[in-house]
Amino acid sequence: MVKRPLWMAGGLLSLGLAWLGVLLPLLPTVPFLLLAVFCFARGNPSWEQRLLDHPRYGASLRDWRERRSISRKSKIAALVAMGWAGILAWLLIGFPMAGISIAIMAVTGTWIWTRPE
C-alpha cells in the first residue's frame, strides 16, 4: 500500500537525476535510469516498460537487465568521459585530492571494462 508510492518517488527521483545526467557531462545517465527501472518495476510497471522501450536508452537497459552486459561503445564512452574528468580534476583540484577521484575512476573503469559485451 504505502510501498508503491515510495517506489514511484524513488523512480521519479532517479529519472530526474538521469535527465540531469543528459545535460551535465560528468553526471552519469544510465546508472540512474537503471535505478529508475528498478523502482518503477515495483511502483509502476507501465513506466518501467516505457523506459525499457525507449529508443535511445532502452537497449542498454535491457542488455543490463537480461545479461548484465555493457556494449563496447558504451564502455569506451564511459572510459573516455572518466579520463577527461580525471584530467580536469588533476588540473582544477590538484594533488592529492585529485588522486582520490582518479583512483575511484580507475577502479570503476576497470569494473566497467570487465563486464560482458
N, CA, C and O atoms as CSV, one atom per row, in Angstrom:
chain,resi,resn,atom,element,x,y,z
A,1,MET,N,N,0.831,-1.191,0.000
A,1,MET,CA,C,0.000,0.000,0.000
A,1,MET,C,C,0.874,1.253,0.000
A,1,MET,O,O,0.853,2.030,-0.954
A,2,VAL,N,N,1.628,1.442,1.055
A,2,VAL,CA,C,2.473,2.631,1.148
A,2,VAL,C,C,3.742,2.442,0.322
A,2,VAL,O,O,4.346,3.420,-0.117
A,3,LYS,N,N,4.149,1.195,0.107
A,3,LYS,CA,C,5.396,0.943,-0.605
A,3,LYS,C,C,5.347,1.430,-2.048
A,3,LYS,O,O,6.333,1.965,-2.554
A,4,ARG,N,N,4.223,1.251,-2.706
A,4,ARG,CA,C,4.117,1.622,-4.122
A,4,ARG,C,C,4.417,3.115,-4.354
A,4,ARG,O,O,5.191,3.436,-5.255
A,5,PRO,N,N,3.831,4.032,-3.573
A,5,PRO,CA,C,4.186,5.452,-3.770
A,5,PRO,C,C,5.669,5.745,-3.489
A,5,PRO,O,O,6.261,6.619,-4.124
A,6,LEU,N,N,6.260,5.015,-2.541
A,6,LEU,CA,C,7.684,5.229,-2.263
A,6,LEU,C,C,8.547,4.755,-3.426
A,6,LEU,O,O,9.532,5.408,-3.770
A,7,TRP,N,N,8.188,3.626,-4.035
A,7,TRP,CA,C,8.914,3.150,-5.211
A,7,TRP,C,C,8.755,4.148,-6.364
A,7,TRP,O,O,9.708,4.420,-7.095
A,8,MET,N,N,7.547,4.687,-6.518
A,8,MET,CA,C,7.322,5.690,-7.569
A,8,MET,C,C,8.180,6.928,-7.321
A,8,MET,O,O,8.781,7.469,-8.249
A,9,ALA,N,N,8.234,7.370,-6.070
A,9,ALA,CA,C,9.046,8.544,-5.735
A,9,ALA,C,C,10.522,8.275,-6.033
A,9,ALA,O,O,11.215,9.130,-6.584
A,10,GLY,N,N,10.992,7.094,-5.668
A,10,GLY,CA,C,12.383,6.734,-5.978
A,10,GLY,C,C,12.635,6.689,-7.470
A,10,GLY,O,O,13.682,7.131,-7.942
A,11,GLY,N,N,11.678,6.155,-8.217
A,11,GLY,CA,C,11.810,6.108,-9.673
A,11,GLY,C,C,11.831,7.491,-10.286
A,11,GLY,O,O,12.632,7.768,-11.179
A,12,LEU,N,N,10.956,8.359,-9.811
A,12,LEU,CA,C,10.908,9.727,-10.342
A,12,LEU,C,C,12.178,10.510,-9.996
A,12,LEU,O,O,12.698,11.261,-10.821
A,13,LEU,N,N,12.670,10.325,-8.766
A,13,LEU,CA,C,13.915,10.985,-8.369
A,13,LEU,C,C,15.071,10.498,-9.245
A,13,LEU,O,O,15.872,11.299,-9.726
A,14,SER,N,N,15.150,9.195,-9.448
A,14,SER,CA,C,16.204,8.631,-10.287
A,14,SER,C,C,16.082,9.112,-11.726
A,14,SER,O,O,17.085,9.420,-12.370
A,15,LEU,N,N,14.864,9.174,-12.221
A,15,LEU,CA,C,14.641,9.662,-13.573
A,15,LEU,C,C,15.056,11.126,-13.702
A,15,LEU,O,O,15.626,11.524,-14.718
A,16,GLY,N,N,14.773,11.923,-12.684
A,16,GLY,CA,C,15.206,13.322,-12.686
A,16,GLY,C,C,16.722,13.451,-12.690
A,16,GLY,O,O,17.272,14.295,-13.397
A,17,LEU,N,N,17.404,12.614,-11.900
A,17,LEU,CA,C,18.869,12.644,-11.884
A,17,LEU,C,C,19.440,12.175,-13.222
A,17,LEU,O,O,20.459,12.690,-13.682
A,18,ALA,N,N,18.779,11.195,-13.844
A,18,ALA,CA,C,19.211,10.735,-15.169
A,18,ALA,C,C,19.060,11.863,-16.186
A,18,ALA,O,O,19.929,12.056,-17.036
A,19,TRP,N,N,17.971,12.598,-16.100
A,19,TRP,CA,C,17.743,13.717,-17.004
A,19,TRP,C,C,18.839,14.774,-16.814
A,19,TRP,O,O,19.337,15.338,-17.789
A,20,LEU,N,N,19.209,15.036,-15.564
A,20,LEU,CA,C,20.320,15.966,-15.316
A,20,LEU,C,C,21.616,15.427,-15.912
A,20,LEU,O,O,22.448,16.188,-16.406
A,21,GLY,N,N,21.780,14.091,-15.858
A,21,GLY,CA,C,22.965,13.475,-16.435
A,21,GLY,C,C,23.066,13.676,-17.940
A,21,GLY,O,O,24.165,13.703,-18.494
A,22,VAL,N,N,21.923,13.817,-18.599
A,22,VAL,CA,C,21.939,14.113,-20.033
A,22,VAL,C,C,22.502,15.515,-20.253
A,22,VAL,O,O,23.216,15.755,-21.227
A,23,LEU,N,N,22.184,16.433,-19.354
A,23,LEU,CA,C,22.602,17.823,-19.508
A,23,LEU,C,C,24.006,18.101,-18.979
A,23,LEU,O,O,24.726,18.928,-19.540
A,24,LEU,N,N,24.397,17.422,-17.912
A,24,LEU,CA,C,25.698,17.665,-17.279
A,24,LEU,C,C,26.664,16.553,-17.669
A,24,LEU,O,O,26.385,15.382,-17.412
A,25,PRO,N,N,27.775,16.887,-18.274
A,25,PRO,CA,C,28.649,15.866,-18.836
A,25,PRO,C,C,29.284,14.910,-17.814
A,25,PRO,O,O,29.606,13.779,-18.176
A,26,LEU,N,N,29.471,15.310,-16.586
A,26,LEU,CA,C,30.142,14.438,-15.617
A,26,LEU,C,C,29.176,13.610,-14.777
A,26,LEU,O,O,29.609,12.751,-14.009
A,27,LEU,N,N,27.893,13.851,-14.909
A,27,LEU,CA,C,26.897,13.088,-14.157
A,27,LEU,C,C,26.401,11.948,-15.048
A,27,LEU,O,O,25.928,12.193,-16.157
A,28,PRO,N,N,26.506,10.706,-14.572
A,28,PRO,CA,C,26.100,9.582,-15.426
A,28,PRO,C,C,24.587,9.530,-15.621
A,28,PRO,O,O,23.824,9.947,-14.750
A,29,THR,N,N,24.168,9.021,-16.758
A,29,THR,CA,C,22.747,8.916,-17.084
A,29,THR,C,C,22.222,7.506,-16.868
A,29,THR,O,O,21.235,7.308,-16.159
A,30,VAL,N,N,22.879,6.527,-17.477
A,30,VAL,CA,C,22.351,5.155,-17.483
A,30,VAL,C,C,22.249,4.544,-16.078
A,30,VAL,O,O,21.258,3.865,-15.808
A,31,PRO,N,N,23.211,4.745,-15.169
A,31,PRO,CA,C,23.019,4.164,-13.833
A,31,PRO,C,C,21.742,4.669,-13.137
A,31,PRO,O,O,21.068,3.913,-12.437
A,32,PHE,N,N,21.428,5.931,-13.336
A,32,PHE,CA,C,20.194,6.460,-12.745
A,32,PHE,C,C,18.963,5.905,-13.461
A,32,PHE,O,O,17.924,5.690,-12.837
A,33,LEU,N,N,19.080,5.675,-14.765
A,33,LEU,CA,C,17.975,5.036,-15.483
A,33,LEU,C,C,17.777,3.596,-15.015
A,33,LEU,O,O,16.644,3.130,-14.896
A,34,LEU,N,N,18.875,2.892,-14.751
A,34,LEU,CA,C,18.771,1.525,-14.221
A,34,LEU,C,C,18.058,1.524,-12.875
A,34,LEU,O,O,17.219,0.666,-12.606
A,35,LEU,N,N,18.400,2.490,-12.038
A,35,LEU,CA,C,17.737,2.601,-10.741
A,35,LEU,C,C,16.261,2.952,-10.919
A,35,LEU,O,O,15.409,2.440,-10.193
A,36,ALA,N,N,15.959,3.815,-11.871
A,36,ALA,CA,C,14.561,4.176,-12.137
A,36,ALA,C,C,13.771,2.962,-12.612
A,36,ALA,O,O,12.637,2.756,-12.179
A,37,VAL,N,N,14.354,2.156,-13.496
A,37,VAL,CA,C,13.676,0.942,-13.967
A,37,VAL,C,C,13.417,0.008,-12.786
A,37,VAL,O,O,12.333,-0.562,-12.670
A,38,PHE,N,N,14.399,-0.146,-11.921
A,38,PHE,CA,C,14.252,-0.994,-10.735
A,38,PHE,C,C,13.087,-0.512,-9.869
A,38,PHE,O,O,12.247,-1.305,-9.443
A,39,CYS,N,N,13.049,0.783,-9.619
A,39,CYS,CA,C,11.976,1.347,-8.781
A,39,CYS,C,C,10.617,1.256,-9.465
A,39,CYS,O,O,9.626,0.889,-8.834
A,40,PHE,N,N,10.568,1.588,-10.746
A,40,PHE,CA,C,9.289,1.549,-11.458
A,40,PHE,C,C,8.760,0.123,-11.585
A,40,PHE,O,O,7.547,-0.070,-11.668
A,41,ALA,N,N,9.634,-0.874,-11.603
A,41,ALA,CA,C,9.177,-2.268,-11.648
A,41,ALA,C,C,8.327,-2.586,-10.429
A,41,ALA,O,O,7.445,-3.442,-10.489
A,42,ARG,N,N,8.586,-1.907,-9.341
A,42,ARG,CA,C,7.845,-2.132,-8.099
A,42,ARG,C,C,6.742,-1.107,-7.868
A,42,ARG,O,O,5.796,-1.363,-7.123
A,43,GLY,N,N,6.865,0.059,-8.509
A,43,GLY,CA,C,5.897,1.120,-8.270
A,43,GLY,C,C,4.929,1.381,-9.407
A,43,GLY,O,O,3.778,1.742,-9.163
A,44,ASN,N,N,5.371,1.206,-10.649
A,44,ASN,CA,C,4.518,1.457,-11.809
A,44,ASN,C,C,5.096,0.718,-13.020
A,44,ASN,O,O,5.887,1.287,-13.772
A,45,PRO,N,N,4.706,-0.543,-13.209
A,45,PRO,CA,C,5.283,-1.349,-14.294
A,45,PRO,C,C,5.115,-0.747,-15.693
A,45,PRO,O,O,5.931,-1.019,-16.573
A,46,SER,N,N,4.090,0.054,-15.914
A,46,SER,CA,C,3.940,0.649,-17.247
A,46,SER,C,C,5.055,1.674,-17.506
A,46,SER,O,O,5.510,1.804,-18.642
A,47,TRP,N,N,5.498,2.398,-16.483
A,47,TRP,CA,C,6.607,3.333,-16.649
A,47,TRP,C,C,7.909,2.573,-16.838
A,47,TRP,O,O,8.778,3.007,-17.593
A,48,GLU,N,N,8.048,1.452,-16.162
A,48,GLU,CA,C,9.211,0.595,-16.357
A,48,GLU,C,C,9.294,0.188,-17.838
A,48,GLU,O,O,10.354,0.283,-18.456
A,49,GLN,N,N,8.181,-0.259,-18.385
A,49,GLN,CA,C,8.158,-0.703,-19.778
A,49,GLN,C,C,8.464,0.439,-20.735
A,49,GLN,O,O,9.123,0.233,-21.754
A,50,ARG,N,N,7.996,1.631,-20.420
A,50,ARG,CA,C,8.293,2.791,-21.274
A,50,ARG,C,C,9.799,3.059,-21.327
A,50,ARG,O,O,10.342,3.385,-22.383
A,51,LEU,N,N,10.464,2.919,-20.184
A,51,LEU,CA,C,11.917,3.108,-20.177
A,51,LEU,C,C,12.620,1.997,-20.954
A,51,LEU,O,O,13.568,2.256,-21.695
A,52,LEU,N,N,12.155,0.761,-20.783
A,52,LEU,CA,C,12.765,-0.359,-21.494
A,52,LEU,C,C,12.549,-0.260,-23.005
A,52,LEU,O,O,13.341,-0.798,-23.778
A,53,ASP,N,N,11.486,0.421,-23.431
A,53,ASP,CA,C,11.185,0.599,-24.848
A,53,ASP,C,C,11.742,1.905,-25.415
A,53,ASP,O,O,11.540,2.193,-26.595
A,54,HIS,N,N,12.431,2.692,-24.608
A,54,HIS,CA,C,12.942,3.980,-25.054
A,54,HIS,C,C,13.885,3.784,-26.244
A,54,HIS,O,O,14.731,2.891,-26.216
A,55,PRO,N,N,13.747,4.616,-27.298
A,55,PRO,CA,C,14.565,4.415,-28.498
A,55,PRO,C,C,16.074,4.583,-28.273
A,55,PRO,O,O,16.868,3.921,-28.940
A,56,ARG,N,N,16.474,5.442,-27.359
A,56,ARG,CA,C,17.911,5.684,-27.161
A,56,ARG,C,C,18.502,4.830,-26.039
A,56,ARG,O,O,19.578,4.255,-26.204
A,57,TYR,N,N,17.819,4.742,-24.918
A,57,TYR,CA,C,18.388,4.079,-23.750
A,57,TYR,C,C,17.835,2.679,-23.495
A,57,TYR,O,O,18.392,1.936,-22.687
A,58,GLY,N,N,16.762,2.314,-24.164
A,58,GLY,CA,C,16.114,1.041,-23.909
A,58,GLY,C,C,17.014,-0.157,-24.117
A,58,GLY,O,O,16.992,-1.088,-23.312
A,59,ALA,N,N,17.811,-0.157,-25.182
A,59,ALA,CA,C,18.683,-1.304,-25.474
A,59,ALA,C,C,19.706,-1.508,-24.354
A,59,ALA,O,O,19.950,-2.640,-23.937
A,60,SER,N,N,20.299,-0.427,-23.869
A,60,SER,CA,C,21.278,-0.540,-22.777
A,60,SER,C,C,20.625,-1.068,-21.511
A,60,SER,O,O,21.198,-1.904,-20.812
A,61,LEU,N,N,19.433,-0.583,-21.218
A,61,LEU,CA,C,18.722,-1.028,-20.023
A,61,LEU,C,C,18.346,-2.502,-20.123
A,61,LEU,O,O,18.486,-3.250,-19.155
A,62,ARG,N,N,17.872,-2.915,-21.289
A,62,ARG,CA,C,17.511,-4.325,-21.484
A,62,ARG,C,C,18.739,-5.231,-21.442
A,62,ARG,O,O,18.689,-6.316,-20.863
A,63,ASP,N,N,19.850,-4.790,-22.057
A,63,ASP,CA,C,21.085,-5.588,-22.018
A,63,ASP,C,C,21.546,-5.814,-20.585
A,63,ASP,O,O,21.950,-6.920,-20.223
A,64,TRP,N,N,21.487,-4.773,-19.778
A,64,TRP,CA,C,21.917,-4.911,-18.386
A,64,TRP,C,C,20.977,-5.842,-17.630
A,64,TRP,O,O,21.425,-6.704,-16.874
A,65,ARG,N,N,19.688,-5.671,-17.832
A,65,ARG,CA,C,18.707,-6.485,-17.117
A,65,ARG,C,C,18.814,-7.960,-17.510
A,65,ARG,O,O,18.743,-8.838,-16.650
A,66,GLU,N,N,18.981,-8.230,-18.790
A,66,GLU,CA,C,18.950,-9.615,-19.268
A,66,GLU,C,C,20.288,-10.332,-19.138
A,66,GLU,O,O,20.323,-11.517,-18.806
A,67,ARG,N,N,21.410,-9.616,-19.399
A,67,ARG,CA,C,22.706,-10.286,-19.439
A,67,ARG,C,C,23.779,-9.633,-18.583
A,67,ARG,O,O,24.921,-10.092,-18.558
A,68,ARG,N,N,23.417,-8.558,-17.880
A,68,ARG,CA,C,24.397,-7.791,-17.115
A,68,ARG,C,C,25.576,-7.377,-17.994
A,68,ARG,O,O,26.736,-7.467,-17.591
A,69,SER,N,N,25.248,-6.918,-19.213
A,69,SER,CA,C,26.289,-6.565,-20.166
A,69,SER,C,C,26.227,-5.076,-20.513
A,69,SER,O,O,25.197,-4.416,-20.377
A,70,ILE,N,N,27.387,-4.580,-20.968
A,70,ILE,CA,C,27.526,-3.188,-21.402
A,70,ILE,C,C,28.156,-3.229,-22.794
A,70,ILE,O,O,29.152,-3.922,-23.003
A,71,SER,N,N,27.585,-2.496,-23.738
A,71,SER,CA,C,28.121,-2.518,-25.099
A,71,SER,C,C,29.522,-1.898,-25.131
A,71,SER,O,O,29.869,-1.075,-24.284
A,72,ARG,N,N,30.309,-2.307,-26.114
A,72,ARG,CA,C,31.669,-1.776,-26.251
A,72,ARG,C,C,31.639,-0.262,-26.450
A,72,ARG,O,O,32.466,0.455,-25.886
A,73,LYS,N,N,30.700,0.220,-27.242
A,73,LYS,CA,C,30.571,1.661,-27.480
A,73,LYS,C,C,30.319,2.405,-26.161
A,73,LYS,O,O,30.907,3.459,-25.920
A,74,SER,N,N,29.456,1.861,-25.324
A,74,SER,CA,C,29.162,2.486,-24.025
A,74,SER,C,C,30.363,2.435,-23.100
A,74,SER,O,O,30.638,3.388,-22.371
A,75,LYS,N,N,31.084,1.310,-23.134
A,75,LYS,CA,C,32.286,1.200,-22.300
A,75,LYS,C,C,33.309,2.265,-22.688
A,75,LYS,O,O,33.869,2.946,-21.829
A,76,ILE,N,N,33.544,2.397,-23.989
A,76,ILE,CA,C,34.529,3.372,-24.459
A,76,ILE,C,C,34.092,4.785,-24.101
A,76,ILE,O,O,34.909,5.596,-23.665
A,77,ALA,N,N,32.814,5.084,-24.279
A,77,ALA,CA,C,32.311,6.423,-23.928
A,77,ALA,C,C,32.497,6.701,-22.444
A,77,ALA,O,O,32.911,7.797,-22.065
A,78,ALA,N,N,32.194,5.713,-21.597
A,78,ALA,CA,C,32.343,5.898,-20.149
A,78,ALA,C,C,33.805,6.101,-19.771
A,78,ALA,O,O,34.122,6.969,-18.958
A,79,LEU,N,N,34.695,5.307,-20.356
A,79,LEU,CA,C,36.110,5.416,-20.011
A,79,LEU,C,C,36.724,6.720,-20.513
A,79,LEU,O,O,37.557,7.317,-19.832
A,80,VAL,N,N,36.320,7.160,-21.688
A,80,VAL,CA,C,36.812,8.448,-22.198
A,80,VAL,C,C,36.316,9.586,-21.302
A,80,VAL,O,O,37.077,10.495,-20.968
A,81,ALA,N,N,35.041,9.533,-20.915
A,81,ALA,CA,C,34.492,10.577,-20.036
A,81,ALA,C,C,35.219,10.583,-18.690
A,81,ALA,O,O,35.529,11.646,-18.151
A,82,MET,N,N,35.490,9.393,-18.153
A,82,MET,CA,C,36.215,9.338,-16.876
A,82,MET,C,C,37.648,9.834,-17.039
A,82,MET,O,O,38.193,10.472,-16.138
A,83,GLY,N,N,38.259,9.542,-18.185
A,83,GLY,CA,C,39.611,10.044,-18.429
A,83,GLY,C,C,39.660,11.561,-18.451
A,83,GLY,O,O,40.531,12.177,-17.838
A,84,TRP,N,N,38.718,12.155,-19.162
A,84,TRP,CA,C,38.654,13.623,-19.198
A,84,TRP,C,C,38.349,14.195,-17.816
A,84,TRP,O,O,38.908,15.222,-17.430
A,85,ALA,N,N,37.470,13.536,-17.077
A,85,ALA,CA,C,37.150,14.003,-15.720
A,85,ALA,C,C,38.386,13.922,-14.828
A,85,ALA,O,O,38.613,14.800,-13.995
A,86,GLY,N,N,39.184,12.867,-15.002
A,86,GLY,CA,C,40.414,12.736,-14.221
A,86,GLY,C,C,41.407,13.839,-14.540
A,86,GLY,O,O,42.022,14.412,-13.641
A,87,ILE,N,N,41.560,14.133,-15.825
A,87,ILE,CA,C,42.462,15.224,-16.231
A,87,ILE,C,C,41.968,16.554,-15.677
A,87,ILE,O,O,42.748,17.346,-15.148
A,88,LEU,N,N,40.668,16.793,-15.803
A,88,LEU,CA,C,40.082,18.031,-15.287
A,88,LEU,C,C,40.264,18.145,-13.772
A,88,LEU,O,O,40.592,19.214,-13.257
A,89,ALA,N,N,40.050,17.038,-13.067
A,89,ALA,CA,C,40.241,17.045,-11.608
A,89,ALA,C,C,41.693,17.360,-11.262
A,89,ALA,O,O,41.969,18.138,-10.349
A,90,TRP,N,N,42.608,16.754,-11.996
A,90,TRP,CA,C,44.026,16.991,-11.732
A,90,TRP,C,C,44.381,18.469,-11.939
A,90,TRP,O,O,45.125,19.055,-11.153
A,91,LEU,N,N,43.839,19.055,-13.005
A,91,LEU,CA,C,44.151,20.454,-13.305
A,91,LEU,C,C,43.480,21.429,-12.340
A,91,LEU,O,O,44.075,22.438,-11.962
A,92,LEU,N,N,42.247,21.131,-11.942
A,92,LEU,CA,C,41.491,22.068,-11.105
A,92,LEU,C,C,41.688,21.863,-9.611
A,92,LEU,O,O,41.737,22.827,-8.848
A,93,ILE,N,N,41.802,20.615,-9.198
A,93,ILE,CA,C,41.899,20.330,-7.757
A,93,ILE,C,C,43.344,20.112,-7.348
A,93,ILE,O,O,43.773,20.565,-6.286
A,94,GLY,N,N,44.086,19.422,-8.185
A,94,GLY,CA,C,45.487,19.158,-7.903
A,94,GLY,C,C,45.695,17.971,-6.992
A,94,GLY,O,O,44.746,17.366,-6.494
A,95,PHE,N,N,46.954,17.653,-6.788
A,95,PHE,CA,C,47.340,16.534,-5.943
A,95,PHE,C,C,47.233,16.963,-4.487
A,95,PHE,O,O,47.548,18.121,-4.216
A,96,PRO,N,N,46.833,16.173,-3.555
A,96,PRO,CA,C,46.482,14.761,-3.578
A,96,PRO,C,C,44.983,14.496,-3.763
A,96,PRO,O,O,44.584,13.352,-3.984
A,97,MET,N,N,44.157,15.532,-3.675
A,97,MET,CA,C,42.701,15.317,-3.732
A,97,MET,C,C,42.267,14.709,-5.062
A,97,MET,O,O,41.382,13.853,-5.087
A,98,ALA,N,N,42.869,15.132,-6.152
A,98,ALA,CA,C,42.508,14.566,-7.450
A,98,ALA,C,C,42.886,13.096,-7.523
A,98,ALA,O,O,42.240,12.321,-8.228
A,99,GLY,N,N,43.928,12.709,-6.800
A,99,GLY,CA,C,44.354,11.312,-6.788
A,99,GLY,C,C,43.274,10.381,-6.261
A,99,GLY,O,O,43.139,9.249,-6.727
A,100,ILE,N,N,42.510,10.856,-5.295
A,100,ILE,CA,C,41.413,10.059,-4.751
A,100,ILE,C,C,40.353,9.834,-5.823
A,100,ILE,O,O,39.887,8.712,-6.019
A,101,SER,N,N,39.976,10.901,-6.512
A,101,SER,CA,C,38.993,10.789,-7.593
A,101,SER,C,C,39.490,9.884,-8.702
A,101,SER,O,O,38.743,9.049,-9.211
A,102,ILE,N,N,40.744,10.046,-9.077
A,102,ILE,CA,C,41.312,9.244,-10.159
A,102,ILE,C,C,41.373,7.769,-9.759
A,102,ILE,O,O,41.123,6.895,-10.589
A,103,ALA,N,N,41.699,7.490,-8.515
A,103,ALA,CA,C,41.732,6.101,-8.044
A,103,ALA,C,C,40.337,5.472,-8.105
A,103,ALA,O,O,40.186,4.327,-8.531
A,104,ILE,N,N,39.334,6.215,-7.683
A,104,ILE,CA,C,37.955,5.710,-7.747
A,104,ILE,C,C,37.551,5.473,-9.195
A,104,ILE,O,O,36.934,4.455,-9.509
A,105,MET,N,N,37.898,6.410,-10.082
A,105,MET,CA,C,37.570,6.238,-11.503
A,105,MET,C,C,38.316,5.046,-12.097
A,105,MET,O,O,37.772,4.350,-12.955
A,106,ALA,N,N,39.543,4.798,-11.661
A,106,ALA,CA,C,40.299,3.652,-12.177
A,106,ALA,C,C,39.635,2.337,-11.768
A,106,ALA,O,O,39.525,1.418,-12.579
A,107,VAL,N,N,39.198,2.249,-10.528
A,107,VAL,CA,C,38.510,1.039,-10.064
A,107,VAL,C,C,37.188,0.871,-10.813
A,107,VAL,O,O,36.866,-0.221,-11.282
A,108,THR,N,N,36.436,1.946,-10.918
A,108,THR,CA,C,35.154,1.894,-11.622
A,108,THR,C,C,35.356,1.571,-13.099
A,108,THR,O,O,34.617,0.760,-13.658
A,109,GLY,N,N,36.329,2.181,-13.727
A,109,GLY,CA,C,36.612,1.916,-15.133
A,109,GLY,C,C,37.013,0.465,-15.374
A,109,GLY,O,O,36.620,-0.140,-16.371
A,110,THR,N,N,37.794,-0.086,-14.455
A,110,THR,CA,C,38.168,-1.500,-14.572
A,110,THR,C,C,36.935,-2.385,-14.472
A,110,THR,O,O,36.786,-3.340,-15.235
A,111,TRP,N,N,36.064,-2.073,-13.546
A,111,TRP,CA,C,34.836,-2.859,-13.384
A,111,TRP,C,C,33.989,-2.773,-14.660
A,111,TRP,O,O,33.475,-3.787,-15.133
A,112,ILE,N,N,33.846,-1.572,-15.209
A,112,ILE,CA,C,33.056,-1.392,-16.436
A,112,ILE,C,C,33.669,-2.207,-17.581
A,112,ILE,O,O,32.956,-2.901,-18.306
A,113,TRP,N,N,34.996,-2.118,-17.738
A,113,TRP,CA,C,35.642,-2.794,-18.850
A,113,TRP,C,C,35.524,-4.311,-18.763
A,113,TRP,O,O,35.521,-4.990,-19.790
A,114,THR,N,N,35.428,-4.849,-17.554
A,114,THR,CA,C,35.360,-6.299,-17.396
A,114,THR,C,C,33.956,-6.865,-17.508
A,114,THR,O,O,33.785,-8.082,-17.429
A,115,ARG,N,N,32.937,-6.020,-17.692
A,115,ARG,CA,C,31.566,-6.526,-17.890
A,115,ARG,C,C,31.463,-7.160,-19.278
A,115,ARG,O,O,32.151,-6.733,-20.205
A,116,PRO,N,N,30.618,-8.165,-19.426
A,116,PRO,CA,C,30.427,-8.769,-20.757
A,116,PRO,C,C,29.843,-7.767,-21.747
A,116,PRO,O,O,29.234,-6.767,-21.365
A,117,GLU,N,N,30.047,-8.066,-23.036
A,117,GLU,CA,C,29.518,-7.179,-24.079
A,117,GLU,C,C,28.311,-7.790,-24.737
A,117,GLU,O,O,27.729,-7.188,-25.640
